[in-house]
Amino acid sequence: MGVTPIHVFAKWKVRPGRLENVLLILKKLKATSIQEKGNLFYQAHQDSSDPNTLILFEGYSDDSALALHRNAEYYIQAIEDIRPLLADREVILTTPIEI
């Protein structure tokens, strides 16, 4: 059995008037994150019916790549900066399955 990739779905509900701030921080975080060893992709999506809802879709080659990401100083700082700008934050870790 091979290495199992990890996909992250994060749903962020941004406080009114804070979207531009969040997007600036997120842009910097993505630029650094996609350079990490083990990062497969990093995508951000905006809810079509609610622009203040963002969905992040990230892929990592395995658990250790995700741990590397989450323990990086720039990630910790970005999340610390973003948290006060969010009304709600949900993160779901998944593994792809064949159907």
N, CA, C and O atoms as CSV, one atom per row, in Angstrom:
chain,resi,resn,atom,element,x,y,z
A,1,MET,N,N,0.843,-1.188,0.000
A,1,MET,CA,C,0.000,0.000,0.000
A,1,MET,C,C,0.884,1.246,0.000
A,1,MET,O,O,1.864,1.309,0.743
A,2,GLY,N,N,0.551,2.224,-0.817
A,2,GLY,CA,C,1.361,3.426,-0.956
A,2,GLY,C,C,1.003,4.498,0.044
A,2,GLY,O,O,0.219,4.290,0.969
A,3,VAL,N,N,1.598,5.640,-0.171
A,3,VAL,CA,C,1.349,6.804,0.669
A,3,VAL,C,C,-0.037,7.364,0.344
A,3,VAL,O,O,-0.423,7.448,-0.822
A,4,THR,N,N,-0.765,7.739,1.365
A,4,THR,CA,C,-2.115,8.266,1.177
A,4,THR,C,C,-2.114,9.784,1.209
A,4,THR,O,O,-1.714,10.382,2.208
A,5,PRO,N,N,-2.559,10.417,0.122
A,5,PRO,CA,C,-2.641,11.887,0.132
A,5,PRO,C,C,-3.730,12.368,1.079
A,5,PRO,O,O,-4.697,11.658,1.355
A,6,ILE,N,N,-3.555,13.568,1.562
A,6,ILE,CA,C,-4.518,14.217,2.444
A,6,ILE,C,C,-5.052,15.449,1.726
A,6,ILE,O,O,-4.287,16.276,1.229
A,7,HIS,N,N,-6.372,15.559,1.680
A,7,HIS,CA,C,-7.005,16.756,1.124
A,7,HIS,C,C,-7.689,17.508,2.248
A,7,HIS,O,O,-8.330,16.911,3.114
A,8,VAL,N,N,-7.550,18.805,2.226
A,8,VAL,CA,C,-8.113,19.675,3.252
A,8,VAL,C,C,-9.186,20.544,2.603
A,8,VAL,O,O,-8.954,21.185,1.578
A,9,PHE,N,N,-10.360,20.551,3.222
A,9,PHE,CA,C,-11.427,21.479,2.851
A,9,PHE,C,C,-11.634,22.403,4.042
A,9,PHE,O,O,-11.948,21.948,5.142
A,10,ALA,N,N,-11.460,23.684,3.823
A,10,ALA,CA,C,-11.667,24.647,4.904
A,10,ALA,C,C,-12.741,25.636,4.452
A,10,ALA,O,O,-12.678,26.183,3.351
A,11,LYS,N,N,-13.707,25.849,5.308
A,11,LYS,CA,C,-14.773,26.813,5.018
A,11,LYS,C,C,-14.608,27.976,5.981
A,11,LYS,O,O,-14.692,27.813,7.198
A,12,TRP,N,N,-14.373,29.143,5.417
A,12,TRP,CA,C,-14.192,30.354,6.211
A,12,TRP,C,C,-15.336,31.310,5.953
A,12,TRP,O,O,-15.617,31.656,4.806
A,13,LYS,N,N,-15.990,31.736,7.008
A,13,LYS,CA,C,-17.014,32.781,6.928
A,13,LYS,C,C,-16.342,34.068,7.397
A,13,LYS,O,O,-16.039,34.226,8.580
A,14,VAL,N,N,-16.112,34.981,6.461
A,14,VAL,CA,C,-15.373,36.216,6.735
A,14,VAL,C,C,-16.324,37.276,7.303
A,14,VAL,O,O,-17.445,37.445,6.822
A,15,ARG,N,N,-15.858,37.979,8.324
A,15,ARG,CA,C,-16.653,39.066,8.909
A,15,ARG,C,C,-16.882,40.157,7.853
A,15,ARG,O,O,-16.008,40.407,7.023
A,16,PRO,N,N,-18.047,40.802,7.884
A,16,PRO,CA,C,-18.323,41.882,6.926
A,16,PRO,C,C,-17.221,42.950,6.948
A,16,PRO,O,O,-16.755,43.361,8.011
A,17,GLY,N,N,-16.823,43.382,5.763
A,17,GLY,CA,C,-15.812,44.423,5.644
A,17,GLY,C,C,-14.378,43.938,5.779
A,17,GLY,O,O,-13.452,44.747,5.722
A,18,ARG,N,N,-14.171,42.637,5.957
A,18,ARG,CA,C,-12.822,42.105,6.180
A,18,ARG,C,C,-12.303,41.230,5.035
A,18,ARG,O,O,-11.188,40.713,5.105
A,19,LEU,N,N,-13.103,41.067,3.993
A,19,LEU,CA,C,-12.743,40.147,2.914
A,19,LEU,C,C,-11.409,40.512,2.259
A,19,LEU,O,O,-10.567,39.637,2.056
A,20,GLU,N,N,-11.206,41.770,1.931
A,20,GLU,CA,C,-9.962,42.172,1.265
A,20,GLU,C,C,-8.738,41.870,2.122
A,20,GLU,O,O,-7.705,41.439,1.609
A,21,ASN,N,N,-8.858,42.098,3.435
A,21,ASN,CA,C,-7.749,41.784,4.344
A,21,ASN,C,C,-7.435,40.287,4.322
A,21,ASN,O,O,-6.273,39.885,4.246
A,22,VAL,N,N,-8.485,39.473,4.390
A,22,VAL,CA,C,-8.308,38.020,4.390
A,22,VAL,C,C,-7.673,37.566,3.080
A,22,VAL,O,O,-6.765,36.735,3.087
A,23,LEU,N,N,-8.140,38.102,1.960
A,23,LEU,CA,C,-7.598,37.702,0.663
A,23,LEU,C,C,-6.127,38.067,0.510
A,23,LEU,O,O,-5.369,37.314,-0.101
A,24,LEU,N,N,-5.715,39.193,1.045
A,24,LEU,CA,C,-4.293,39.583,0.994
A,24,LEU,C,C,-3.420,38.604,1.774
A,24,LEU,O,O,-2.367,38.184,1.296
A,25,ILE,N,N,-3.864,38.246,2.976
A,25,ILE,CA,C,-3.117,37.289,3.798
A,25,ILE,C,C,-3.103,35.926,3.120
A,25,ILE,O,O,-2.073,35.253,3.081
A,26,LEU,N,N,-4.247,35.528,2.589
A,26,LEU,CA,C,-4.379,34.229,1.937
A,26,LEU,C,C,-3.494,34.127,0.693
A,26,LEU,O,O,-2.923,33.071,0.420
A,27,LYS,N,N,-3.383,35.211,-0.051
A,27,LYS,CA,C,-2.536,35.221,-1.247
A,27,LYS,C,C,-1.075,34.951,-0.875
A,27,LYS,O,O,-0.391,34.178,-1.546
A,28,LYS,N,N,-0.606,35.589,0.192
A,28,LYS,CA,C,0.767,35.367,0.654
A,28,LYS,C,C,0.945,33.940,1.158
A,28,LYS,O,O,1.960,33.301,0.883
A,29,LEU,N,N,-0.051,33.443,1.899
A,29,LEU,CA,C,0.014,32.086,2.439
A,29,LEU,C,C,0.067,31.065,1.306
A,29,LEU,O,O,0.846,30.114,1.368
A,30,LYS,N,N,-0.741,31.250,0.288
A,30,LYS,CA,C,-0.737,30.320,-0.848
A,30,LYS,C,C,0.615,30.325,-1.552
A,30,LYS,O,O,1.154,29.265,-1.870
A,31,ALA,N,N,1.165,31.514,-1.798
A,31,ALA,CA,C,2.442,31.616,-2.509
A,31,ALA,C,C,3.543,30.831,-1.803
A,31,ALA,O,O,4.393,30.228,-2.459
A,32,THR,N,N,3.532,30.834,-0.503
A,32,THR,CA,C,4.544,30.102,0.264
A,32,THR,C,C,4.189,28.626,0.357
A,32,THR,O,O,5.061,27.765,0.238
A,33,SER,N,N,2.922,28.334,0.567
A,33,SER,CA,C,2.482,26.952,0.757
A,33,SER,C,C,2.719,26.083,-0.466
A,33,SER,O,O,3.087,24.917,-0.328
A,34,ILE,N,N,2.516,26.625,-1.659
A,34,ILE,CA,C,2.680,25.804,-2.858
A,34,ILE,C,C,4.146,25.458,-3.132
A,34,ILE,O,O,4.441,24.628,-3.991
A,35,GLN,N,N,5.053,26.090,-2.406
A,35,GLN,CA,C,6.471,25.770,-2.545
A,35,GLN,C,C,6.917,24.675,-1.574
A,35,GLN,O,O,8.044,24.187,-1.664
A,36,GLU,N,N,6.045,24.293,-0.656
A,36,GLU,CA,C,6.394,23.264,0.322
A,36,GLU,C,C,6.572,21.902,-0.346
A,36,GLU,O,O,5.848,21.550,-1.277
A,37,LYS,N,N,7.539,21.154,0.146
A,37,LYS,CA,C,7.685,19.781,-0.311
A,37,LYS,C,C,6.431,19.017,0.155
A,37,LYS,O,O,6.066,19.071,1.329
A,38,GLY,N,N,5.800,18.332,-0.747
A,38,GLY,CA,C,4.607,17.565,-0.384
A,38,GLY,C,C,3.301,18.279,-0.651
A,38,GLY,O,O,2.235,17.677,-0.521
A,39,ASN,N,N,3.357,19.565,-1.025
A,39,ASN,CA,C,2.111,20.261,-1.386
A,39,ASN,C,C,1.739,19.841,-2.802
A,39,ASN,O,O,2.557,19.919,-3.718
A,40,LEU,N,N,0.505,19.396,-2.971
A,40,LEU,CA,C,0.020,18.970,-4.286
A,40,LEU,C,C,-0.733,20.094,-4.997
A,40,LEU,O,O,-0.637,20.243,-6.216
A,41,PHE,N,N,-1.475,20.874,-4.231
A,41,PHE,CA,C,-2.217,22.017,-4.779
A,41,PHE,C,C,-2.770,22.851,-3.635
A,41,PHE,O,O,-2.840,22.400,-2.491
A,42,TYR,N,N,-3.160,24.070,-3.964
A,42,TYR,CA,C,-3.741,24.992,-2.983
A,42,TYR,C,C,-4.686,25.906,-3.748
A,42,TYR,O,O,-4.244,26.780,-4.494
A,43,GLN,N,N,-5.970,25.705,-3.565
A,43,GLN,CA,C,-6.974,26.470,-4.299
A,43,GLN,C,C,-7.906,27.192,-3.337
A,43,GLN,O,O,-8.235,26.680,-2.267
A,44,ALA,N,N,-8.318,28.371,-3.731
A,44,ALA,CA,C,-9.312,29.126,-2.954
A,44,ALA,C,C,-10.522,29.362,-3.847
A,44,ALA,O,O,-10.391,29.666,-5.032
A,45,HIS,N,N,-11.698,29.216,-3.255
A,45,HIS,CA,C,-12.959,29.415,-3.972
A,45,HIS,C,C,-13.836,30.353,-3.156
A,45,HIS,O,O,-13.737,30.415,-1.931
A,46,GLN,N,N,-14.691,31.079,-3.857
A,46,GLN,CA,C,-15.629,32.008,-3.206
A,46,GLN,C,C,-17.040,31.536,-3.486
A,46,GLN,O,O,-17.380,31.224,-4.627
A,47,ASP,N,N,-17.859,31.485,-2.454
A,47,ASP,CA,C,-19.253,31.078,-2.599
A,47,ASP,C,C,-19.965,32.047,-3.539
A,47,ASP,O,O,-19.897,33.262,-3.352
A,48,SER,N,N,-20.644,31.511,-4.545
A,48,SER,CA,C,-21.333,32.353,-5.533
A,48,SER,C,C,-22.484,33.146,-4.932
A,48,SER,O,O,-22.807,34.228,-5.422
A,49,SER,N,N,-23.105,32.631,-3.887
A,49,SER,CA,C,-24.240,33.333,-3.290
A,49,SER,C,C,-23.860,34.158,-2.065
A,49,SER,O,O,-24.656,34.973,-1.600
A,50,ASP,N,N,-22.648,33.956,-1.535
A,50,ASP,CA,C,-22.182,34.721,-0.374
A,50,ASP,C,C,-20.686,34.986,-0.519
A,50,ASP,O,O,-19.874,34.134,-0.157
A,51,PRO,N,N,-20.311,36.150,-1.040
A,51,PRO,CA,C,-18.898,36.455,-1.268
A,51,PRO,C,C,-18.033,36.414,-0.007
A,51,PRO,O,O,-16.810,36.310,-0.103
A,52,ASN,N,N,-18.649,36.494,1.164
A,52,ASN,CA,C,-17.885,36.435,2.420
A,52,ASN,C,C,-17.619,35.004,2.879
A,52,ASN,O,O,-17.071,34.796,3.961
A,53,THR,N,N,-17.996,34.023,2.077
A,53,THR,CA,C,-17.697,32.626,2.392
A,53,THR,C,C,-16.653,32.120,1.413
A,53,THR,O,O,-16.863,32.123,0.200
A,54,LEU,N,N,-15.524,31.684,1.960
A,54,LEU,CA,C,-14.431,31.138,1.167
A,54,LEU,C,C,-14.287,29.650,1.464
A,54,LEU,O,O,-14.445,29.210,2.603
A,55,ILE,N,N,-13.986,28.890,0.426
A,55,ILE,CA,C,-13.693,27.467,0.574
A,55,ILE,C,C,-12.267,27.253,0.074
A,55,ILE,O,O,-11.951,27.557,-1.077
A,56,LEU,N,N,-11.420,26.732,0.939
A,56,LEU,CA,C,-10.053,26.403,0.556
A,56,LEU,C,C,-9.988,24.907,0.293
A,56,LEU,O,O,-10.569,24.115,1.036
A,57,PHE,N,N,-9.289,24.526,-0.753
A,57,PHE,CA,C,-9.107,23.125,-1.112
A,57,PHE,C,C,-7.615,22.918,-1.307
A,57,PHE,O,O,-7.018,23.454,-2.241
A,58,GLU,N,N,-7.018,22.132,-0.414
A,58,GLU,CA,C,-5.574,21.938,-0.417
A,58,GLU,C,C,-5.264,20.449,-0.491
A,58,GLU,O,O,-6.022,19.623,0.017
A,59,GLY,N,N,-4.150,20.115,-1.125
A,59,GLY,CA,C,-3.727,18.728,-1.193
A,59,GLY,C,C,-2.292,18.575,-0.729
A,59,GLY,O,O,-1.426,19.387,-1.057
A,60,TYR,N,N,-2.055,17.521,0.039
A,60,TYR,CA,C,-0.717,17.211,0.554
A,60,TYR,C,C,-0.427,15.738,0.290
A,60,TYR,O,O,-1.333,14.906,0.329
A,61,SER,N,N,0.814,15.422,0.025
A,61,SER,CA,C,1.182,14.064,-0.362
A,61,SER,C,C,0.926,13.037,0.741
A,61,SER,O,O,0.668,11.870,0.449
A,62,ASP,N,N,0.995,13.458,1.998
A,62,ASP,CA,C,0.772,12.538,3.115
A,62,ASP,C,C,0.654,13.330,4.419
A,62,ASP,O,O,0.705,14.560,4.422
A,63,ASP,N,N,0.494,12.598,5.527
A,63,ASP,CA,C,0.346,13.239,6.844
A,63,ASP,C,C,1.548,14.103,7.207
A,63,ASP,O,O,1.391,15.169,7.803
A,64,SER,N,N,2.741,13.651,6.853
A,64,SER,CA,C,3.932,14.426,7.240
A,64,SER,C,C,4.006,15.743,6.464
A,64,SER,O,O,4.475,16.747,7.000
A,65,ALA,N,N,3.551,15.749,5.216
A,65,ALA,CA,C,3.524,16.995,4.439
A,65,ALA,C,C,2.523,17.980,5.029
A,65,ALA,O,O,2.780,19.183,5.077
A,66,LEU,N,N,1.383,17.466,5.478
A,66,LEU,CA,C,0.391,18.332,6.125
A,66,LEU,C,C,0.949,18.876,7.441
A,66,LEU,O,O,0.766,20.052,7.754
A,67,ALA,N,N,1.624,18.029,8.205
A,67,ALA,CA,C,2.228,18.475,9.469
A,67,ALA,C,C,3.286,19.544,9.216
A,67,ALA,O,O,3.370,20.524,9.957
A,68,LEU,N,N,4.099,19.360,8.167
A,68,LEU,CA,C,5.102,20.366,7.801
A,68,LEU,C,C,4.427,21.709,7.537
A,68,LEU,O,O,4.899,22.751,7.991
A,69,HIS,N,N,3.319,21.674,6.799
A,69,HIS,CA,C,2.563,22.892,6.489
A,69,HIS,C,C,2.037,23.549,7.765
A,69,HIS,O,O,2.241,24.743,7.986
A,70,ARG,N,N,1.371,22.775,8.587
A,70,ARG,CA,C,0.727,23.327,9.783
A,70,ARG,C,C,1.716,23.814,10.838
A,70,ARG,O,O,1.365,24.645,11.676
A,71,ASN,N,N,2.928,23.313,10.804
A,71,ASN,CA,C,3.938,23.726,11.784
A,71,ASN,C,C,4.862,24.827,11.266
A,71,ASN,O,O,5.733,25.306,11.992
A,72,ALA,N,N,4.668,25.224,10.014
A,72,ALA,CA,C,5.506,26.286,9.442
A,72,ALA,C,C,5.175,27.623,10.107
A,72,ALA,O,O,4.010,27.928,10.362
A,73,GLU,N,N,6.199,28.403,10.379
A,73,GLU,CA,C,6.023,29.705,11.041
A,73,GLU,C,C,5.069,30.598,10.262
A,73,GLU,O,O,4.213,31.245,10.864
A,74,TYR,N,N,5.194,30.649,8.937
A,74,TYR,CA,C,4.334,31.527,8.134
A,74,TYR,C,C,2.868,31.087,8.188
A,74,TYR,O,O,1.973,31.931,8.147
A,75,TYR,N,N,2.610,29.780,8.278
A,75,TYR,CA,C,1.236,29.292,8.406
A,75,TYR,C,C,0.658,29.712,9.756
A,75,TYR,O,O,-0.453,30.238,9.831
A,76,ILE,N,N,1.414,29.476,10.807
A,76,ILE,CA,C,0.966,29.817,12.167
A,76,ILE,C,C,0.657,31.309,12.249
A,76,ILE,O,O,-0.365,31.700,12.814
A,77,GLN,N,N,1.530,32.143,11.691
A,77,GLN,CA,C,1.324,33.594,11.719
A,77,GLN,C,C,0.104,33.985,10.890
A,77,GLN,O,O,-0.689,34.822,11.321
A,78,ALA,N,N,-0.056,33.394,9.712
A,78,ALA,CA,C,-1.195,33.734,8.855
A,78,ALA,C,C,-2.516,33.386,9.531
A,78,ALA,O,O,-3.457,34.180,9.500
A,79,ILE,N,N,-2.592,32.215,10.139
A,79,ILE,CA,C,-3.831,31.813,10.816
A,79,ILE,C,C,-4.100,32.724,12.010
A,79,ILE,O,O,-5.246,33.089,12.271
A,80,GLU,N,N,-3.055,33.085,12.725
A,80,GLU,CA,C,-3.204,34.012,13.851
A,80,GLU,C,C,-3.749,35.362,13.373
A,80,GLU,O,O,-4.585,35.967,14.044
A,81,ASP,N,N,-3.280,35.828,12.224
A,81,ASP,CA,C,-3.734,37.105,11.660
A,81,ASP,C,C,-5.163,37.009,11.110
A,81,ASP,O,O,-5.930,37.967,11.206
A,82,ILE,N,N,-5.514,35.870,10.543
A,82,ILE,CA,C,-6.824,35.698,9.902
A,82,ILE,C,C,-7.942,35.421,10.902
A,82,ILE,O,O,-9.058,35.905,10.717
A,83,ARG,N,N,-7.674,34.663,11.942
A,83,ARG,CA,C,-8.742,34.249,12.876
A,83,ARG,C,C,-9.648,35.394,13.336
A,83,ARG,O,O,-10.868,35.230,13.319
A,84,PRO,N,N,-9.108,36.546,13.744
A,84,PRO,CA,C,-10.002,37.625,14.205
A,84,PRO,C,C,-10.878,38.206,13.087
A,84,PRO,O,O,-11.868,38.886,13.358
A,85,LEU,N,N,-10.509,37.935,11.835
A,85,LEU,CA,C,-11.261,38.459,10.695
A,85,LEU,C,C,-12.392,37.521,10.257
A,85,LEU,O,O,-13.175,37.848,9.365
A,86,LEU,N,N,-12.460,36.360,10.897
A,86,LEU,CA,C,-13.459,35.359,10.537
A,86,LEU,C,C,-14.562,35.269,11.575
A,86,LEU,O,O,-14.318,35.385,12.775
A,87,ALA,N,N,-15.775,35.061,11.097
A,87,ALA,CA,C,-16.910,34.806,11.987
A,87,ALA,C,C,-16.983,33.322,12.334
A,87,ALA,O,O,-17.465,32.947,13.403
A,88,ASP,N,N,-16.492,32.471,11.403
A,88,ASP,CA,C,-16.534,31.025,11.621
A,88,ASP,C,C,-15.467,30.376,10.748
A,88,ASP,O,O,-15.119,30.885,9.682
A,89,ARG,N,N,-14.960,29.253,11.215
A,89,ARG,CA,C,-13.918,28.518,10.476
A,89,ARG,C,C,-14.110,27.032,10.726
A,89,ARG,O,O,-14.133,26.579,11.870
A,90,GLU,N,N,-14.245,26.286,9.647
A,90,GLU,CA,C,-14.393,24.833,9.740
A,90,GLU,C,C,-13.342,24.196,8.840
A,90,GLU,O,O,-13.146,24.631,7.705
A,91,VAL,N,N,-12.664,23.161,9.346
A,91,VAL,CA,C,-11.636,22.465,8.583
A,91,VAL,C,C,-11.952,20.971,8.600
A,91,VAL,O,O,-12.181,20.380,9.655
A,92,ILE,N,N,-11.959,20.371,7.397
A,92,ILE,CA,C,-12.231,18.945,7.266
A,92,ILE,C,C,-11.059,18.304,6.535
A,92,ILE,O,O,-10.701,18.719,5.433
A,93,LEU,N,N,-10.459,17.280,7.163
A,93,LEU,CA,C,-9.372,16.528,6.539
A,93,LEU,C,C,-9.965,15.278,5.905
A,93,LEU,O,O,-10.773,14.582,6.520
A,94,THR,N,N,-9.556,15.000,4.667
A,94,THR,CA,C,-10.101,13.849,3.949
A,94,THR,C,C,-8.980,13.079,3.258
A,94,THR,O,O,-7.881,13.595,3.053
A,95,THR,N,N,-9.285,11.840,2.906
A,95,THR,CA,C,-8.428,11.057,2.030
A,95,THR,C,C,-9.269,10.668,0.824
A,95,THR,O,O,-10.414,10.241,0.975
A,96,PRO,N,N,-8.713,10.811,-0.363
A,96,PRO,CA,C,-9.470,10.457,-1.552
A,96,PRO,C,C,-9.768,8.956,-1.582
A,96,PRO,O,O,-8.970,8.141,-1.120
A,97,ILE,N,N,-10.911,8.615,-2.125
A,97,ILE,CA,C,-11.278,7.201,-2.268
A,97,ILE,C,C,-11.686,6.953,-3.728
A,97,ILE,O,O,-12.148,7.858,-4.424
A,98,GLU,N,N,-11.506,5.735,-4.155
A,98,GLU,CA,C,-11.925,5.337,-5.500
A,98,GLU,C,C,-13.370,4.871,-5.438
A,98,GLU,O,O,-13.732,4.063,-4.582
A,99,ILE,N,N,-14.190,5.377,-6.339
A,99,ILE,CA,C,-15.577,4.905,-6.402
A,99,ILE,C,C,-15.934,4.557,-7.839
A,99,ILE,O,O,-17.059,4.139,-8.111
